[in-house]
Amino acid sequence: MSHQVDQISAFQKRLQFSVPSAEVDKKINEAFKVLSNRVNIPGFRRGKVPRKVLDQRFGRQVRGDVASDLINNEFRLAALDIEFLGQPEVDRSDLNEGTDFNFSITLQVKPAVEVKDYTGVKVDFPVPTVTEDQVDLLVQRRLQGQARLVEVEDARVVARGDLALTEIVLVEGGEDKTIESGTMVNTAGDRYYTGIESLLVGLAKGESATGTVTIAPNAGMESLRGRTVELRVKVLGIQVSQVPELTDSVAAELGYEGGVDAMRAALRMEEESRATEASRNVARVNLLQKLIAGHSFDVPPAMVDSHLQLLLEELRIQAAYRGRDPRSIRYSEAQMADLRQRAEFAARASLLLEGVAKSEGIDITNDDLEAKYQEIADMRGQRVEAIRGYFAKDNAVGELKKRLLEERTLDWLLERAELIDVSGTDNDAAPALDAIEAAAPAAEAAPEAAPAEAEAAPEKPKRKAKAKKTEE
């Protein structure tokens, strides 16, 4: 069977096929023969049903199945060496005996983008600075991790933020019933005893207060949840969170040899490293914006859709980490338009980075992949063999390699860019930075399996193992 390939746009190819009538007749006859041996029709023995009867009952279905088989089989052979995106579009004639069967399949492919003037690009780079106030804040955060609860010994009343050891009594129907005894309540806002904090503030140890309280639905007092009741609370003790002062011994306990000065110096270095990487991220996005602005090309809609799905999946993962059911997330039309714009930005950036990588021979080796596997394993606390198997099982190695190649290429470009210090000026790179970071797939999560294709659509051809790529 013959076919031809036409480039109909920068990102579209059309494969045109023509199946000779002799081949069509053969396939239809074979299909009716198989059907005759399978169906039971009253009045006829299996395998002896006249073709005319079968044609009347099943002719349309048989021809549709034969057409789908021909399309899938011929497309599988013709598209072995074509890396296409999204779902192929099929346009076909009717399939009938005695006539050739003609059909065409339109594919979206990556456009050939010629990247130019990508070295020496002037890029805004906010040079990071770390102030003493920032170091002080970091020190306080580390010290707060060493805070200890201590009993208040002096005769003072409960203040907002204290932890009060309490006895809680229900006053109802002229009877007192102890609900909780020896219960610690956080007066800054207690998740399990919401509603009684206001009664405690201002009481000294040993004092009581009575008042009407509406108990929260998720309160610890199960029998009173959601009710408005009269309670009497008594303060049995008061505790506060005490943060230690920074001394050489405390610094040593926190793992800093050399005392207070060494701790402050180490924290400053950590913050400078974090701030430098944040500035580099802003510079990376500024660089991508410059490259995108300097190159005009059409992006395949299927590629934008793919990045959009990756972005939505990343947002679902983030929602799950925050304890929210990802299935409950809904986006307005304006939000979806914004997400699609971010996805298009990421798709354009991906094509440009791929073009630079090809021009400069930048590649990712097996050693690079192994290093990434080890990084993910260390982060997750798992064995590297498990991480490697996870990516191999889900056919996600190709996607991971692509992600690493984009990162390496972007750093290669940044090293050859002309960085311009814009410290202290307004920089509008944050939205684009969000787009790149959110639209990129999580390197630690393999993509979901692709949905089953529609019956009438051609199947994707199987490729050689070394060229196997994650489904778009």
Beta strands, then each sheet from edge to edge (+ up, - down):
strand 1: 2-9
strand 2: 12-19
strand 3: 84-92
strand 4: 101-109
strand 5: 122-125
strand 6: 148-151
strand 7: 163-172
strand 8: 175-186
strand 9: 208-214
strand 10: 228-242
strand 11: 418-421
sheet 1: 1+ 2- 4+ 3-
sheet 2: 5+ 11+
sheet 3: 6+ 10- 7+ 8-
sheet 4: 6+ 10- 9+
end
